[in-house]
Amino acid sequence: MIPWSDPPVQRRFTCAAGDDWALLPHAVGFLDAWLSPGIAQTLFAVDRLGRILANGWRGPDRARRLAEYGKAVLGELAWIDEITGTCFACFDRFDVLCTVSMLYFIAAIYCEQRERAGKGSAEAAFLLADDQTYRAAAAGICREATTVSKVQAATFAEQTARRLATYIRGGLCDPARRNMYPFIE
């Protein structure tokens, strides 16, 4: 795992919300735009905050709900940083970098399709940041990626695809596609 304090984090606060305020993710922290998560993560945050406002902004559990929001935003930023940092650590091995970048795209497409199917929830985190099964597999992939050689890249990609098979949509991680994927509805 690439620690939160290593680059590419360019800026981050340690608090994302208080009893009567909340920041959007880009105000809390900014990472290198390598994977371009900003707009999608902001939409997740606006949806969460909209639900907090719609469900009793002045209610007795407002502070708790805003604290949960803040914790979720910080966790998501740390997760994006982990993926991005691992990608940067693999720049010298393109095939390994491609495999690691799939962690982002697999989670993004999975979440988008879940939302479109009406199966998302107000508590669901951006990029499966709260999915313990996905995160455990992805954390192992991030740890391993930093030591995978160019010669081992194809085997690493196959192992990654097997480990994440239940989350993969749209033919991601299929070596026959040669990193070219069609539009997915």
C-alpha positions as CSV (number, residue, x, y, z in Angstrom):
1,M,0.0,0.0,0.0
2,I,1.2,3.5,-0.8
3,P,0.8,5.5,2.3
4,W,-1.6,8.5,2.4
5,S,1.3,10.9,3.1
6,D,3.3,10.0,0.0
7,P,2.7,11.9,-3.2
8,P,0.5,12.3,-5.3
9,V,-1.7,13.9,-2.6
10,Q,-1.3,17.6,-3.2
11,R,-3.6,18.9,-0.4
12,R,-5.9,17.5,2.2
13,F,-7.7,18.5,5.4
14,T,-8.1,16.1,8.3
15,C,-11.8,17.0,8.7
16,A,-14.5,17.1,6.0
17,A,-17.5,18.1,8.1
18,G,-18.7,19.4,11.4
19,D,-22.0,19.8,13.3
20,D,-23.4,22.3,10.8
21,W,-21.1,22.3,7.8
22,A,-19.6,20.0,5.2
23,L,-17.0,20.3,2.4
24,L,-17.2,18.7,-1.0
25,P,-14.4,16.3,-1.7
26,H,-12.2,18.6,-3.8
27,A,-12.3,21.2,-1.0
28,V,-11.2,18.5,1.4
29,G,-8.3,17.1,-0.6
30,F,-6.9,17.1,-4.1
31,L,-5.0,14.3,-5.7
32,D,-3.2,14.2,-9.0
33,A,-5.9,14.1,-11.7
34,W,-4.3,10.9,-13.2
35,L,-7.6,8.9,-12.9
36,S,-9.9,11.9,-12.9
37,P,-12.2,11.0,-10.1
38,G,-13.2,14.5,-9.2
39,I,-16.6,15.0,-10.9
40,A,-17.9,11.6,-10.1
41,Q,-16.8,11.8,-6.4
42,T,-18.4,15.2,-6.1
43,L,-21.7,13.9,-7.5
44,F,-21.6,11.1,-4.9
45,A,-21.0,13.7,-2.2
46,V,-23.8,16.0,-3.4
47,D,-26.2,13.1,-3.4
48,R,-25.2,12.2,0.2
49,L,-25.5,15.8,1.4
50,G,-28.8,16.2,-0.5
51,R,-30.2,13.2,1.4
52,I,-29.0,14.7,4.7
53,L,-30.7,18.0,3.9
54,A,-33.9,16.3,2.7
55,N,-34.1,14.0,5.7
56,G,-34.3,16.5,8.5
57,W,-31.4,19.0,8.3
58,R,-32.5,20.4,11.6
59,G,-33.1,16.9,13.1
60,P,-31.4,15.5,16.2
61,D,-29.1,13.2,14.2
62,R,-27.7,15.9,11.9
63,A,-24.3,16.0,13.6
64,R,-23.9,12.2,13.5
65,R,-24.9,12.1,9.8
66,L,-22.4,14.9,8.9
67,A,-19.7,13.1,10.8
68,E,-20.4,9.9,8.9
69,Y,-20.3,12.0,5.6
70,G,-16.9,13.5,6.6
71,K,-15.5,10.1,7.5
72,A,-16.7,8.6,4.2
73,V,-15.1,11.5,2.1
74,L,-11.8,11.1,3.9
75,G,-11.9,7.3,3.4
76,E,-12.7,7.7,-0.3
77,L,-9.8,10.2,-0.8
78,A,-7.4,7.8,0.9
79,W,-8.6,5.0,-1.3
80,I,-8.2,7.1,-4.5
81,D,-4.7,8.1,-3.2
82,E,-3.8,4.4,-2.7
83,I,-4.8,3.5,-6.3
84,T,-3.1,6.6,-7.8
85,G,0.1,6.2,-5.8
86,T,0.3,2.5,-6.8
87,C,-0.2,3.6,-10.5
88,F,2.7,6.1,-10.1
89,A,4.9,3.4,-8.5
90,C,4.3,1.2,-11.6
91,F,5.0,3.8,-14.3
92,D,8.1,2.0,-15.3
93,R,6.1,-1.2,-16.1
94,F,3.2,-0.3,-18.4
95,D,1.5,-3.6,-18.3
96,V,1.5,-3.6,-14.5
97,L,0.3,0.0,-14.5
98,C,-2.6,-1.0,-16.7
99,T,-3.6,-3.8,-14.3
100,V,-3.5,-1.5,-11.3
101,S,-5.5,1.2,-13.1
102,M,-8.2,-1.4,-13.6
103,L,-8.9,-1.1,-9.8
104,Y,-10.3,2.3,-10.5
105,F,-12.3,1.4,-13.6
106,I,-13.7,-1.8,-12.2
107,A,-15.0,0.0,-9.2
108,A,-16.3,3.0,-11.2
109,I,-18.2,0.9,-13.7
110,Y,-19.6,-1.4,-11.0
111,C,-20.9,1.5,-8.9
112,E,-22.4,3.3,-12.0
113,Q,-24.2,0.2,-13.1
114,R,-25.4,-0.5,-9.5
115,E,-26.8,3.1,-9.4
116,R,-28.5,2.8,-12.8
117,A,-30.1,-0.5,-11.7
118,G,-31.5,1.2,-8.6
119,K,-29.5,-1.0,-6.3
120,G,-27.3,1.8,-4.8
121,S,-27.8,3.1,-1.3
122,A,-27.3,6.4,0.3
123,E,-24.5,4.9,2.4
124,A,-22.6,3.4,-0.5
125,A,-19.2,4.8,-0.8
126,F,-17.5,6.1,-4.0
127,L,-15.4,3.5,-5.8
128,L,-16.4,0.7,-3.5
129,A,-14.3,2.3,-0.7
130,D,-16.6,0.6,1.9
131,D,-16.8,-2.8,0.2
132,Q,-14.5,-4.9,2.5
133,T,-14.2,-7.8,0.0
134,Y,-13.2,-5.5,-2.9
135,R,-10.9,-3.4,-0.8
136,A,-9.1,-6.5,0.7
137,A,-8.5,-7.9,-2.8
138,A,-7.5,-4.5,-4.2
139,A,-5.1,-3.8,-1.2
140,G,-3.3,-7.1,-1.9
141,I,-3.1,-6.2,-5.6
142,C,-1.6,-2.8,-4.7
143,R,0.9,-4.3,-2.4
144,E,2.0,-6.9,-5.0
145,A,2.1,-4.5,-7.9
146,T,5.1,-2.6,-6.7
147,T,7.2,-5.8,-6.9
148,V,5.8,-7.3,-10.1
149,S,8.4,-7.4,-12.9
150,K,7.7,-6.8,-16.6
151,V,8.1,-10.5,-17.2
152,Q,5.5,-11.3,-14.5
153,A,3.0,-8.7,-15.7
154,A,0.7,-11.1,-17.7
155,T,0.4,-13.5,-14.9
156,F,-0.3,-10.7,-12.5
157,A,-3.0,-9.4,-14.8
158,E,-4.6,-12.9,-15.0
159,Q,-4.5,-13.3,-11.2
160,T,-6.0,-9.8,-10.7
161,A,-8.9,-10.6,-13.1
162,R,-9.6,-13.8,-11.2
163,R,-9.6,-12.1,-7.8
164,L,-12.0,-9.3,-9.0
165,A,-14.1,-11.4,-11.3
166,T,-17.4,-10.8,-9.4
167,Y,-16.9,-7.0,-9.9
168,I,-15.7,-6.9,-13.5
169,R,-18.1,-5.5,-16.0
170,G,-17.8,-4.6,-19.7
171,G,-15.0,-7.0,-20.5
172,L,-12.4,-5.1,-18.3
173,C,-9.2,-7.1,-17.7
174,D,-9.8,-9.2,-20.9
175,P,-6.3,-9.4,-22.5
176,A,-7.9,-10.0,-25.9
177,R,-9.3,-6.4,-25.8
178,R,-5.7,-5.0,-25.6
179,N,-6.9,-2.2,-23.3
180,M,-9.6,-1.1,-25.7
181,Y,-13.1,-1.1,-24.3
182,P,-16.5,-0.3,-25.8
183,F,-19.0,2.1,-24.3
184,I,-20.9,0.3,-21.6
185,E,-24.6,1.1,-20.9
